[in-house]
Amino acid sequence: MAAWCADNLRDLAGWEASNLSLSCSSNEAARLLDGSIRQIVSWRDCDLLDGISKTFERLKEAEPDAALASALLLNMEAFGTGTSVEINPEFRKLVERNEALARSPSINARERLHLMAASLWARGYLPEAQDTWEEILAEYPNDLIAVKFAHDSYFFSGNAQGKRDSVARVLPHWRKDEPCRSYLHGMLAFGLEECGQYEEAERNALVALSLRREDCWATHARAHVMEMQGRSSESREFLEGTVQDWEPGWMLACHNHWHNALNYIEEGQYEVPLQLFDNEIGRRARRSEGCLDIVDAASILWRLELEGVDVGKRWSDLPDLSRHIHDHFLSFNDAHYVFALQRAGKDKDAHELVRSLQGFVRSGPSNNSRRVAEEVGQSLCEGMLAYCEGDYAKAVSCIMPVRAGIHRIAGSHAQNDVFTQTLVHACLKTGETEHKEFARTVLLERAQKKAHTGIAERLAKKLAESQL
């Protein structure tokens, strides 16, 4: 699987020939670094390298203090978004180790910037980390590590333009025969889609897939285009017809199954999404315990409940979220955790999460995580919890004022639509005339981004019926 990841791995001379010199002394570390980033970008294991986890282990063993390896490994931990330096002493030590390594006189300037970017990101200084990766790319546009983490960073900060433009700037500088070049088209496709440039986005996704049909990120980008254009039937056929290509990309498979579940919900078909939760989405979230898998699983159950579907005891099938109550690295996670906890019968934990987030806003570090929580996340979480408890007027008063800034908490338009749908339902449930007008406004705003399809029609029907 993904055998190409192990082809012609660069040793020290190879990195030098790419104008990306390394300060480490081990050719083995250099080759494993190359194998690591290729597997990360392709979202899948290379059997010839024994998979990404084993590659990481061997990379650490080959040269423990290799600068770029240290930055890469910190990025992988930090981009999981499941911890923070404020609550995790071991993670804080890892960050401090990278910061100390960045002061070493034996590393080069590019490596120092990578270490700085990784540490800034891990401490929640997201824009500052992005600026640092962009500084690298301005001089080294073929630095795949910087390309990858800059791209992902824009997703986690809700910066669609950055996600598009960062890749668009470097792509012309890549030779067509360079490994992983095709994956840049998939990255560009996602950025274009989030900027509403759907035709150009799909064109780039298809270019990427014509070069590597197993590119699950390009598959995901095309699914986003179809989602926003209301092409649910076509998306369903596309995802189900290519599952053998994208599913081996296990790091993203849960999310692509989530996309397919959305197709069925859009069409008012609910049995298949429940099956997808049981067989794929929920199962994968339990196995990985990864935050992004967990929020996908929670999102599907919540969307089904908004549609009036009884999901049974499935909320209890989610991984234990109690260890994430005080993370607060991403308000996107918090806003999903709060309703997942409440629906699983853990009301005390749900309220503790909100109290903890309020405390983080009052006295947390002056970083992006706290700023977004203060300006958007806290109110959104309070609103989601209020909805859970049947206080729909409070849900409206909390979510309505921050709705235009929800993209800042992270997530795509498709992912954050769960909050838009919740707001409309809350507006309709209060029975207040003013809130019905709010619902009309929100539906009109939603239609500017997303085609008028099944869910929109059902919500519009509910609004019309409420005014009879």
N, C-alpha and C positions, 0 to 999 in steps of 0.2 A: 504494500500500500504506500502511495506517495514515494515510490523508489527514487524518483528524480531528485528528491531532497538530498540524497546522498551522493549525487553525481558531481564530480569535479569540485569538491569542497575546497575552499581557499585555505592554503597554509599562510604563513606570515608573508611570504613573497607574493602570494596571490592577492592578499589584502593590499599590500604595497602597490601592486600593479593596478589596482582599482582606485588608487589615490586615497586609500582609507587605511593608512598605516596603523599598526597596533604596537603598544609598548610592551606587551607580554613577550616572554621568551619561548613559549611552548607552541610548536606547530600543531600539536594535538588540540590544545585549547583554541587555537585559531580556527581549525577545521570544525570543532564542535560548536563554536560560536556561529559559524556559517550555517551549520545544520540546524541549530536552534531557531534562528530567525526565519529560516525557510519553513520550518514546521509551524511556527507561530503565524506567519502570513497566510499559509495554506489551511490553517485551522485543523490540521490532521496529523496523525502520527506517521512517521516513516519507519517501516518495519526494519529496514537495513540499519537504522540508527537505534533500534529498540524503543522507539517512541519518544515523545517529548520529555516525559518525566525522567527517564533513564539518561537522555541526552543532557538534561540539566545536571543530574548527579555527576556524570562523567566530566562535564565542563567545570564544575566546582572542584573536583578532585584534580583535574589536570593542572590548574594554576589558580589557587584560591583567591589570590589578590589581583587577578586580571581585571583591569579597570572596566572595560566594556562588558565583560561577563557579569561583573557585579551590578552594573547599571541595568543590564537586561533582566537579571533575576529579581532585582527590586521592583522594576516595572511590572513584571508578571504578578508579583504579590500585590502591589498597590492597585493595579488595574482590575483586580478582582473585586475591589470596592467593599470588601467585607470586614474591614478593620480600620483602625486609625492610631496615630501615634499617641493620642490623648488617653487611650484606654488599654493599649497593648504594649507592654514593656519590651517584649521580644521584637516586635515590629519596630519600635522606636530605636532599639539597639542596631537593627539592620540599617535603618536610615542614617543613624549617626556614624556607622561604619563607612557608609558610602560618602558621607560628607567629609570624613577624615581622609578617605582615599582620594577625594577630589583635591585635597591640599598637597598631595604627594608631588614632589618635583620630578619624579621619574615617569610620569604619564604625559601624553601629548595634549594639545589644546582641545582637539575634538573630543577626546575621551573625557576630559575635565568637564566640558559642556554637557556631555551625556550624563555624567554623575550628578551634576548640578540639576539638570532637568528632572531626573528620576527622584531626587530628594525633594525638590519643590513640589512635584506632583504628589508624592507620598504625604507631604505635610498639608495638602489641600490648597496649595497656591497654583491653581490650574492655569490661569492666563500667563503667569510668569514662567511656568514650565513650557507652555506652548511657544512663547517668545524664544525660549532657549533652544528648543528643537528647530524652530525656524531659522535661528542664527546658524545652526549647523547646516541646514539644508541650503542656505544661501551660498555657502562655499562648497558644500559636498552634496549636490542634489541626488547622487546615487547612493546615499547612506540609507539603506533599507530600514535599519533600526529606527532612525529618526523619522522616516516616512511613515512607518507603521504606527509609532506611538503618538506622533503628531495627529495623524488621522483619527485614531481612537480617542485622543484627548478632546478633539472638537465635538465628537459625539457626546462625551460625558459632560460637556459644558453647554450643550445646546447651541453650538455655533455652526449653523449650516454652511454659511459662506466660507468659514475657515476650513471646514471639512472638504468642500469642493476645491477651493483655490490652492490649498497646500499641495494637493496632488497635481492639479493642473499646471502649477509652476514647474514641477520637477520632471513630469513625464516626458517632455520634449528632449531632455538631457540624457535619457536612458537609451542605450543601444538595444536594438530589437532582439539581440541574442543573449541579453543578460538574464540570468535566472530570476524568476519572480516578476519580470516586467509585465506579464499579462495580468497579474493580480492588481496592478495599479489601475487598470481600466475598471475593475470591479469597485475599487475604492472610489474612483472618480464618479462612477455611476451612482453610488449611494449619496455622495455629496450633491450631485446634480439633482437627484430626486428630492432631497430635502429642501433644495432651493426652488422646487416647482418646475424644473426643466425636464419634464418627463420623457419627451422624445429623445433628447440627447442622452439622458440617463439610460434609457433602454438600449440605445445604440451601443453605448460603451459596455453595458452588461453583456450584450450579445457578442461583442468583440472578445471580451475576456473569456466567455464560454466557448467560443469557436477555437480559442487557443488551448484552453484547459477546461474540458467539460465538467471536471470535478470541482471547479472553483465555487465553493459553497457561499462565499461572500458576494460574488457576482449574481449567483442564484437568488440570494437574499435581496440584493439591490433591485433585481427585476421584479421580485415579489412585492417589494415596496411600491414600485411604479404601478403595478396592477391594482394593488390595494387602494391607492389614492385615486386611480382612474375608474374605480368601480368595476374592474374586470374580474370579478370573483370566480366565475366559472372557468375562464381561461387560466387564471392563476392556479386553480385547483388542478386542472389538467396538466399544467406545466410542472408543478411541484410533485405531483404523484407520478408523472411520467418520467421524471429524472431522479427519483428518490435514490436509486442505486448509485447515482453519481455524487450527490451531495451528502447523503447520510453518513458515509465514512468520515466526514469532517465533524467528528464527535463534539468538538468544542462549540459548534454552532448548530448542530442537528436539532437540539431542543427548540431553538428559536425558529428554525425553518418549519418544524412541525407546528409551532405556535401560529405561524403565518397561515398555514393550511387550515388550522382550526378557525381562524378568522373568516376564511372564505365561506365556510359552512354557516357560521353564525350570521354573516351578512345575508345569506340566502334563507335564513329562518329554519335551518336544519340543525338540530341540536344533539342528535344521538351520536353522530361521528365526532364532534368535539369532545364529548364525554369519553368516547373510546380513545381518542388521541391523548386525552389527559391520562387515562388509566394506563395505556400501553406505551406512551412515549414521553409526554411532557412532564407529568407528575413523577413517573418512574425515573426519568433522567435527572430531575431536580433532586430527588431523594438520593440518588447515587452520587452526583457531583457535589451537592450542597453548595453549589455556586450561586452567588447572589443573582446574577442575570437569569439563570434557569429558574430560580425560586420566584422572581417577580413575574416571569412569563406564566408560570403555573398559577400563581395567585390571580393574575390578570384574566386568564381564561375563565376561571371559576367565577370571578366577579362579573364579567361580561355576561356569562350565562345566567347568573342571578338577575341581572338587570333586565334580561329578556324573559324573566319569569320562570326560569328552569330550576327545578329542585336538584341540587348537586349532591344531595345526600351527605355522607360523612367525609367527603373528599377533602374538606378543609383540614381535617386531622391527618391527612396523608402527607401534608407538606412537612419539610424538615423543621426541626425546632428552631424557632426564630429568637428565643430568649437571649441568646448570646450576641444578637445584633441590635438589641434595644438601644445601646448607647454608642453605636458606631458613628452615625451622622456624617459620614464622608459624602454621601449623596442623598439629597432630599428625595430623589426619585425612588431610592430604596425605601426610605422611611414611609413614604406615602403609600407604598404597596404593603409594607409590613404591618402598618397599623390596622388596615382592614382585614388582612390575613389572620392576624392575632385575634381580633375581635370575633371573626367568623369561626375560628377554631375553638371558641369558648374561653379564650384567655383574655378576658376583659381587663383584668388587673395589669397584665403586661402591656396591653394596648394603651391604657392610660399612662403607664409608666414611661412608655416610649414618648408620648406627647410631652409629659413633664420633663423628661430628659432633654428633649429637643428645645423646649423653652429655656432650660438652663444653659444649654449650649449657645443659644442665641444671646443670652445675657452675658455670659462670661467665657465663651470659647475663644480660640485664637482669631486674629483679624485676617482670616484667609477667605478664599472664595466659598468654601463649604459653609462657613458661618454666614457670610453675606447673603448667599442665595437662600439659606434657611430663614434668615431674618426677613427677607423681602418677599419670599414666595412659599418656601417649604413649610414653615410653621403653620401658616394659615391654611394651606392645603391639607396638611395632616389633621388639623383640628376639624376641618370640614368633612373629611372622609370619615373620621370617627363619629362625628355628629350624624352623618347619614346612616352609618351602621346602627346607631342607637335610636333612629327614627326621628331625630330632631332636624327635619328637612329645612326649616327656616334658617337655622344656624348654619347648616351646610351651605345654603345659598349665600348667606352673608359672609362666610369665610372664603368660598371658592370664587365667587363672581368677581370680586375686585382684583384677584391675582391671575385670572385666567389667561391674560395676554402674555404673562411672563412664565407660564408653566414650562415652556420649552427650555428655560434656563436650568431646570433641575436635572437635566439629562434626558435621554430617550428620544425616540423618533416621533414624527407626527402620528404614525400609526399606534405607537405605544401610548403616547399621552392622550390619545383619543378616549381612553378609558375614563379620564377625568372630565372630559367634555361631556361624554354620555351621562356620567354621574350627575353633573351639574344640571343638565336638562331634566333628568328624572326628578331631581330634588325640586326644581322649579315647578314641575307639574304636580308634585305630591303635596305641596303646601296649600294649594287651592287658591292662593292669593292672586288677584288680578295683575299686580305689579310683577310677580314672579312669572306669570304666563308670558308677559311681554319680554321678560328676561330670556325665557326659553326660546321665544321667536328670534330674538337677537342672536343668541348663541348658535342656533341652527343656521341662521344666515351666515354667520362667521365661519361655521364649519363647512358650509357649502362652497366657500371661496377656496378652500384647500382640497376638499375631497368631493368626488362625484356624488350626486344624489342617488343613493342606492337603497338597499333593503332596510338597513337600520334607520337611515334618515327618513324613509317613508313611514316606518312604524312610529317613529318619534313625532313626525308631523301629524300623523293620524291621531295620536294621543293628545296632542296640543289642540287639534280641531275639536275632538270630542269633549275636551275639558271646557270648551267655550259654548257648548250647546245649552 
